[in-house]
Amino acid sequence: MKIQLASIEQLQNAITKARKDKPLVRVVSFGHYTVVNKNTGAAYDVFLGRDEEGKRASECNCKAGTPPSNAAGAMLWKPRLCYHVAAAAERHLQLAHEIYEAACEAEINVFDNVRYLAPAQQATEHTKHTQRAA
Ligand SMILES: [Zn+2]
């Protein structure tokens, strides 16, 4: 269930609680985290990504993020941004940074192993391709 951000206050409260409680955040995969309440041991799955319109979206299967329904099947409240999402988002950004840095490092290694063709060879390669195409 997609969480809509109701207000900046809601976001601030979620961040404040996440920083105070410091729940354990386990990385399942990039964009999927398990957030564990250290006191109760309760674990929730948080998903961070983009919705069908390309906007940032989040999901959490805790009660705030996935509200129960009444007898008529209507949700008791709109999915709220919880501190699990805030805690996961902090780890998500860290991970994105780590992946970015690893990619930059990998690129350097990739370029170290690139075989540069001399201009004459390039011309020969080009000719071969042209001849094959003709
Ligand atoms: Zn939650």
py3Dmol code that shows the C-alpha trace and the ligand (Angstrom):
import py3Dmol

protein = """\
ATOM      1  CA  MET A   1       0.000   0.000   0.000  1.00  0.00           C
ATOM      2  CA  LYS A   2       1.515   3.275  -1.119  1.00  0.00           C
ATOM      3  CA  ILE A   3       2.135   5.814   1.645  1.00  0.00           C
ATOM      4  CA  GLN A   4       1.188   9.386   0.825  1.00  0.00           C
ATOM      5  CA  LEU A   5       3.083  12.039   2.728  1.00  0.00           C
ATOM      6  CA  ALA A   6       0.404  14.054   4.527  1.00  0.00           C
ATOM      7  CA  SER A   7       2.621  16.858   5.831  1.00  0.00           C
ATOM      8  CA  ILE A   8       6.187  17.915   6.494  1.00  0.00           C
ATOM      9  CA  GLU A   9       5.410  17.548  10.230  1.00  0.00           C
ATOM     10  CA  GLN A  10       4.612  13.871   9.645  1.00  0.00           C
ATOM     11  CA  LEU A  11       7.982  13.442   7.923  1.00  0.00           C
ATOM     12  CA  GLN A  12       9.792  15.355  10.685  1.00  0.00           C
ATOM     13  CA  ASN A  13       8.121  13.252  13.398  1.00  0.00           C
ATOM     14  CA  ALA A  14       9.069  10.018  11.603  1.00  0.00           C
ATOM     15  CA  ILE A  15      12.706  11.139  11.280  1.00  0.00           C
ATOM     16  CA  THR A  16      12.850  12.295  14.910  1.00  0.00           C
ATOM     17  CA  LYS A  17      11.448   8.984  16.176  1.00  0.00           C
ATOM     18  CA  ALA A  18      13.775   6.959  13.927  1.00  0.00           C
ATOM     19  CA  ARG A  19      16.823   8.867  15.233  1.00  0.00           C
ATOM     20  CA  LYS A  20      15.675   8.498  18.847  1.00  0.00           C
ATOM     21  CA  ASP A  21      14.684   4.801  18.730  1.00  0.00           C
ATOM     22  CA  LYS A  22      17.424   3.750  16.285  1.00  0.00           C
ATOM     23  CA  PRO A  23      15.690   0.590  15.041  1.00  0.00           C
ATOM     24  CA  LEU A  24      17.783  -2.109  13.434  1.00  0.00           C
ATOM     25  CA  VAL A  25      17.697  -1.855   9.634  1.00  0.00           C
ATOM     26  CA  ARG A  26      18.555  -4.978   7.651  1.00  0.00           C
ATOM     27  CA  VAL A  27      19.114  -4.742   3.913  1.00  0.00           C
ATOM     28  CA  VAL A  28      17.169  -7.418   2.042  1.00  0.00           C
ATOM     29  CA  SER A  29      17.973  -5.854  -1.324  1.00  0.00           C
ATOM     30  CA  PHE A  30      18.364  -2.329  -2.667  1.00  0.00           C
ATOM     31  CA  GLY A  31      14.985  -0.743  -1.891  1.00  0.00           C
ATOM     32  CA  HIS A  32      13.783  -3.538   0.425  1.00  0.00           C
ATOM     33  CA  TYR A  33      14.597  -3.356   4.133  1.00  0.00           C
ATOM     34  CA  THR A  34      13.536  -5.114   7.310  1.00  0.00           C
ATOM     35  CA  VAL A  35      13.233  -2.677  10.191  1.00  0.00           C
ATOM     36  CA  VAL A  36      13.315  -4.223  13.675  1.00  0.00           C
ATOM     37  CA  ASN A  37      12.092  -2.548  16.860  1.00  0.00           C
ATOM     38  CA  LYS A  38      14.893  -3.332  19.341  1.00  0.00           C
ATOM     39  CA  ASN A  39      12.545  -3.303  22.338  1.00  0.00           C
ATOM     40  CA  THR A  40       9.712  -5.475  21.047  1.00  0.00           C
ATOM     41  CA  GLY A  41      11.520  -7.453  18.344  1.00  0.00           C
ATOM     42  CA  ALA A  42       8.724  -6.613  15.902  1.00  0.00           C
ATOM     43  CA  ALA A  43      10.004  -6.595  12.324  1.00  0.00           C
ATOM     44  CA  TYR A  44       8.459  -4.758   9.377  1.00  0.00           C
ATOM     45  CA  ASP A  45       9.177  -4.837   5.656  1.00  0.00           C
ATOM     46  CA  VAL A  46       9.802  -1.463   4.063  1.00  0.00           C
ATOM     47  CA  PHE A  47       9.914  -0.912   0.310  1.00  0.00           C
ATOM     48  CA  LEU A  48      11.351   2.274  -1.194  1.00  0.00           C
ATOM     49  CA  GLY A  49      11.153   3.056  -4.864  1.00  0.00           C
ATOM     50  CA  ARG A  50       9.101   4.848  -7.503  1.00  0.00           C
ATOM     51  CA  ASP A  51       5.438   4.599  -8.312  1.00  0.00           C
ATOM     52  CA  GLU A  52       3.968   4.218 -11.806  1.00  0.00           C
ATOM     53  CA  GLU A  53       4.281   8.009 -12.297  1.00  0.00           C
ATOM     54  CA  GLY A  54       7.973   7.957 -11.392  1.00  0.00           C
ATOM     55  CA  LYS A  55       7.443   9.694  -8.037  1.00  0.00           C
ATOM     56  CA  ARG A  56       9.214   8.521  -4.886  1.00  0.00           C
ATOM     57  CA  ALA A  57       7.059   5.995  -3.077  1.00  0.00           C
ATOM     58  CA  SER A  58       7.283   3.932   0.093  1.00  0.00           C
ATOM     59  CA  GLU A  59       5.476   1.044   1.719  1.00  0.00           C
ATOM     60  CA  CYS A  60       5.608  -0.445   5.190  1.00  0.00           C
ATOM     61  CA  ASN A  61       3.594  -3.389   6.479  1.00  0.00           C
ATOM     62  CA  CYS A  62       3.244  -1.975  10.006  1.00  0.00           C
ATOM     63  CA  LYS A  63      -0.148  -0.826  11.252  1.00  0.00           C
ATOM     64  CA  ALA A  64       0.493   2.836  10.377  1.00  0.00           C
ATOM     65  CA  GLY A  65       1.605   2.021   6.834  1.00  0.00           C
ATOM     66  CA  THR A  66      -0.906  -0.767   6.219  1.00  0.00           C
ATOM     67  CA  PRO A  67      -4.066   0.140   8.114  1.00  0.00           C
ATOM     68  CA  PRO A  68      -6.661  -2.481   9.020  1.00  0.00           C
ATOM     69  CA  SER A  69     -10.056  -2.383   7.325  1.00  0.00           C
ATOM     70  CA  ASN A  70     -13.486  -2.149   8.911  1.00  0.00           C
ATOM     71  CA  ALA A  71     -16.292  -4.661   8.316  1.00  0.00           C
ATOM     72  CA  ALA A  72     -17.249  -2.858   5.094  1.00  0.00           C
ATOM     73  CA  GLY A  73     -13.685  -3.286   3.798  1.00  0.00           C
ATOM     74  CA  ALA A  74     -12.753   0.391   4.061  1.00  0.00           C
ATOM     75  CA  MET A  75      -9.334   1.298   5.468  1.00  0.00           C
ATOM     76  CA  LEU A  76      -9.562   2.747   8.976  1.00  0.00           C
ATOM     77  CA  TRP A  77      -7.038   5.468   8.068  1.00  0.00           C
ATOM     78  CA  LYS A  78      -4.858   6.501   5.156  1.00  0.00           C
ATOM     79  CA  PRO A  79      -1.439   4.759   5.152  1.00  0.00           C
ATOM     80  CA  ARG A  80       0.831   7.001   7.214  1.00  0.00           C
ATOM     81  CA  LEU A  81       4.543   7.640   6.935  1.00  0.00           C
ATOM     82  CA  CYS A  82       6.072   5.769   9.873  1.00  0.00           C
ATOM     83  CA  TYR A  83       9.503   5.863  11.482  1.00  0.00           C
ATOM     84  CA  HIS A  84      10.312   2.486   9.869  1.00  0.00           C
ATOM     85  CA  VAL A  85      10.275   4.196   6.461  1.00  0.00           C
ATOM     86  CA  ALA A  86      12.375   7.075   7.825  1.00  0.00           C
ATOM     87  CA  ALA A  87      14.950   4.628   9.265  1.00  0.00           C
ATOM     88  CA  ALA A  88      15.013   2.579   6.052  1.00  0.00           C
ATOM     89  CA  ALA A  89      15.362   5.735   3.926  1.00  0.00           C
ATOM     90  CA  GLU A  90      18.512   6.716   5.832  1.00  0.00           C
ATOM     91  CA  ARG A  91      20.069   3.282   5.142  1.00  0.00           C
ATOM     92  CA  HIS A  92      18.814   3.426   1.529  1.00  0.00           C
ATOM     93  CA  LEU A  93      20.681   6.694   0.904  1.00  0.00           C
ATOM     94  CA  GLN A  94      23.835   5.280   2.500  1.00  0.00           C
ATOM     95  CA  LEU A  95      23.569   2.193   0.308  1.00  0.00           C
ATOM     96  CA  ALA A  96      22.973   4.265  -2.829  1.00  0.00           C
ATOM     97  CA  HIS A  97      26.136   6.209  -1.987  1.00  0.00           C
ATOM     98  CA  GLU A  98      28.125   2.993  -1.459  1.00  0.00           C
ATOM     99  CA  ILE A  99      26.869   1.552  -4.749  1.00  0.00           C
ATOM    100  CA  TYR A 100      27.727   4.798  -6.540  1.00  0.00           C
ATOM    101  CA  GLU A 101      31.251   4.795  -5.107  1.00  0.00           C
ATOM    102  CA  ALA A 102      31.745   1.126  -6.005  1.00  0.00           C
ATOM    103  CA  ALA A 103      30.570   1.856  -9.539  1.00  0.00           C
ATOM    104  CA  CYS A 104      33.040   4.733  -9.829  1.00  0.00           C
ATOM    105  CA  GLU A 105      35.845   2.474  -8.606  1.00  0.00           C
ATOM    106  CA  ALA A 106      34.780  -0.286 -10.969  1.00  0.00           C
ATOM    107  CA  GLU A 107      34.798   2.163 -13.845  1.00  0.00           C
ATOM    108  CA  ILE A 108      38.425   3.043 -13.103  1.00  0.00           C
ATOM    109  CA  ASN A 109      39.272  -0.665 -13.132  1.00  0.00           C
ATOM    110  CA  VAL A 110      37.331  -1.158 -16.332  1.00  0.00           C
ATOM    111  CA  PHE A 111      39.227   1.671 -18.001  1.00  0.00           C
ATOM    112  CA  ASP A 112      42.547   0.191 -16.807  1.00  0.00           C
ATOM    113  CA  ASN A 113      41.733  -2.949 -18.762  1.00  0.00           C
ATOM    114  CA  VAL A 114      40.404  -1.265 -21.883  1.00  0.00           C
ATOM    115  CA  ARG A 115      42.328  -2.198 -24.987  1.00  0.00           C
ATOM    116  CA  TYR A 116      42.949   0.990 -26.912  1.00  0.00           C
ATOM    117  CA  LEU A 117      43.189   0.565 -30.631  1.00  0.00           C
ATOM    118  CA  ALA A 118      45.719   2.609 -32.543  1.00  0.00           C
ATOM    119  CA  PRO A 119      44.122   4.909 -35.171  1.00  0.00           C
ATOM    120  CA  ALA A 120      45.312   2.659 -38.005  1.00  0.00           C
ATOM    121  CA  GLN A 121      43.723  -0.384 -36.423  1.00  0.00           C
ATOM    122  CA  GLN A 122      40.523   1.533 -35.896  1.00  0.00           C
ATOM    123  CA  ALA A 123      40.491   2.358 -39.578  1.00  0.00           C
ATOM    124  CA  THR A 124      40.992  -1.319 -40.448  1.00  0.00           C
ATOM    125  CA  GLU A 125      38.199  -2.329 -38.068  1.00  0.00           C
ATOM    126  CA  HIS A 126      35.983   0.313 -39.624  1.00  0.00           C
ATOM    127  CA  THR A 127      36.787  -0.896 -43.152  1.00  0.00           C
ATOM    128  CA  LYS A 128      36.026  -4.502 -42.185  1.00  0.00           C
ATOM    129  CA  HIS A 129      32.632  -3.481 -40.813  1.00  0.00           C
ATOM    130  CA  THR A 130      31.876  -1.388 -43.867  1.00  0.00           C
ATOM    131  CA  GLN A 131      32.833  -4.226 -46.198  1.00  0.00           C
ATOM    132  CA  ARG A 132      30.717  -6.687 -44.221  1.00  0.00           C
ATOM    133  CA  ALA A 133      27.768  -4.316 -44.396  1.00  0.00           C
ATOM    134  CA  ALA A 134      28.142  -3.818 -48.164  1.00  0.00           C
TER     135      ALA A 134
END
"""
ligand_1 = """\
1
ZN
Zn 6.111 1.166 9.480
"""
view = py3Dmol.view(width=600, height=400)
view.addModel(protein, "pdb")
view.setStyle({"model": 0}, {"cartoon": {"style": "trace"}})
view.addModel(ligand_1, "xyz")
view.setStyle({"model": 1}, {"stick": {}})
view.zoomTo()
view.show()
